[in-house]
Amino acid sequence: MNREIKCSKGLLGDGHPVFIIAEIGINHNGSLEVAKKLIEGAKNAGCDAVKFQKRTPEICVPKDQWNIEKDTPWGRMTYIDYRQKVEFTKDDYAAIDKFCKEKNIIWFASCWDEEAIDFVEQFDVPIYKIASASLTNKDILLKHKELNKPTIVSTGMSTMEEIEEAEKIFNSKNILIAHSTSSYPCPNEELNLKMITTLREKYPSIPIGYSGHETGLSTTWAAVALGACFVERHITLDRAIWGSDQAASVEVDGFYRLVRKIRDIEIALGDGIKRVYPSELIARKKLRKVKKDFGNV
């Protein structure tokens, strides 16, 4: 079976270029100007898409946490006020939608509640992602399935049984699975990149990718070498900026290196068919002057 899926970019999966996602998430800290700088940086680096996170704070934040005070760049405020502060409005996303179209880059979002899905769907995004935190939320899974659009399901902090239950809802249709570990930043010994191989073997018709939260780039390149057909890393203007995801993010200059080396790896992996290349012919002629039958050697 073909391990590929259709999206607005074309076909995504084995045999096609790795689909590279720069997750902006909430690294914009509520600033549309910062978001545009990150979009532009991702596009210039060669990324295929940028991703945001969308929440309805009144739904996603437990009420017993609403009034907990938190130190923020805007001063001390309640947690519910902070969550509202970093959420973009409809006008903000309209501006993001317009800017991404001008830059010719896809944008989409991880929606953490059903109202958030309805909110993002008004912009007719071509693909969605279900965050690791929502993998066991049947209502979220079913609502995404009903959209009949490609949906990335992230598998951080999940058991294999939970992944299997989520996949059953989609029945292998319009689903992409991202191996992930939900630590920010994630230590190398917990990345378990061989899970990419495990998922590829278990789901031969589903595109398998990688959503990383580690520091550095080499492990993401290793994920591509192991067969990840899409990768996602958080993007930031500065890893020292205030915010929970900044330290596990890649700065714009790092994304240039990330994308360039992924493209190098794609070329180097080849197709697995042994052949003699034109560049080898001179050496072959020079070094194999004496011909012997293998049976007489």
C-alpha angles and dihedrals in degrees: 000000000000114000096214141104135198122245134157090276091058126252119359122194142052113359093025131089115281109267106233119205125192106204110213089174106159095328087113088072090215095306117129089195091057091046091055091049089052092048091050092047092050092049094048090049090056101255119157097215146004123219132206132190119238125196137167096223095205088058102036100043114073110237093237087064098047096093099038106121121235134188109237138166086263094054132266113328142152118278093245090053090050092051090051091047093060096045117099120227128232089264090051092053091045087057091047091049092051093045093050091050090051090050092043095234128130120243128192139150150229105240115206098193139023095257089054090055090053089048095053094040091066086072091053095229113193099228140019138203129215110212120231089249090062099045092105095042102106094190091055091047093049094047091053091047090054091056089066092216131125109279127193112213114202117210106201117141089009134126121228088249091056091050090051092051092050092049091051090061091058093037090213092300121126092348131128120183123216120199108221144157116216100223121115105235099009119215114235093242089063098047092087093190092180086076085080088065091045092053093045090054094044096047108033094171098046124085108241122205144162134252109192133195099175129115116254131028108250095084091054089052087051089053089057091049088053091056107271105158093192132028134193129197130170115253126211140169091227129005089215094061116114114269141094096254101040098091092054092049135096120237119232094259088053090054090058089058093041094054096040094053093044088057090048090051092049090055093044095050092064122178102295094247113128114232140153108249124217089243088062097053098087092049090044092053093046100043099039100051092127109067119202132175109243089232092061098045 
